[in-house]
Amino acid sequence: MEKIMTYETLRRFAYSNDKLVKGEIRGIVLEFRGLNNVAINDKDPADALEYAEQGIIYVIPYNNPWCWMNAQATDYTDEVVSVLCEHYGLGDDVKIVSSGGSMGGLSCLTYCAYARITPVACVANCPVCDLVYHFTEREDLPRTLYSAFANFDGTMDEALRSRSPLHLVDRMPDIPYTVFHCENDKAVNIDMHSARFVEAMKSGHDITLVRIPLRGHCDLSAEARVQYRAAILRAF
């Protein structure tokens, strides 16, 4: 299908704070959303205002809420980025930070492996890292994963591995990664996901795991939220 996004219609396909940015644009932060999130941002979130003050375009792509960063979601995100880059005259050297939580955490990691313009850093919150294991982790998940990969040319196991950060270690780009994970996460087990992924990445990548004690899924403490933002801003 032809590319149909334009700058004039972009707000139908993504949230962007670009009109709030004053002066020179320093780069783009992508924030990928979790499973089942279908919200359209008709108001500017607080994050958007703060990034705008830093000269940073903050973008929330409205990917399919069951996308699991499949090929279509990657292409969709690339198209959103391309529309903004073309409008503002940003080249392929533009600094992009990939971020998100839960499925969005998987998405921000997996996007780094497939993006047309490789991000310069990745910051994830309670990310799904082993998609093969996650298929069995909760009863609500198989239908979403089957929906995401039903058109994949291969087996379900191959499809899951193709978008699973733990199984993509060898193709993850050489950029800094910061992974936050709450130790009381009942939805995405830290030991089965982030701990294993970080251990697998340690031998060849710059990666940090920040454990958040006594907190549940994606529920960063106030201190951790400050660290999360700082990890993103360091890339600029």
Secondary structure, 3 states (H helix, E strand, C coil): CCCCCCCCCHHHCEEECHHHCCCCCCEEEEEECCCCCCCCCCCCCHHHHHHHHCCEEEEEECCCCCCCCCHHHHHHHHHHHHHHHHHHCCCCCCCEEEEEECHHHHHHHHHHHHCCCCCCEEEEECCCCCHHHHHHHCCCHHHHHHHHHCCCCCCHHHHHHHCCHHHCHHHCCCCCEEEEEECCCCCCCCCCCHHHHHHHHCCCCCEEEEEECCCCCCCCCHHHHHHHHHHHHCCC
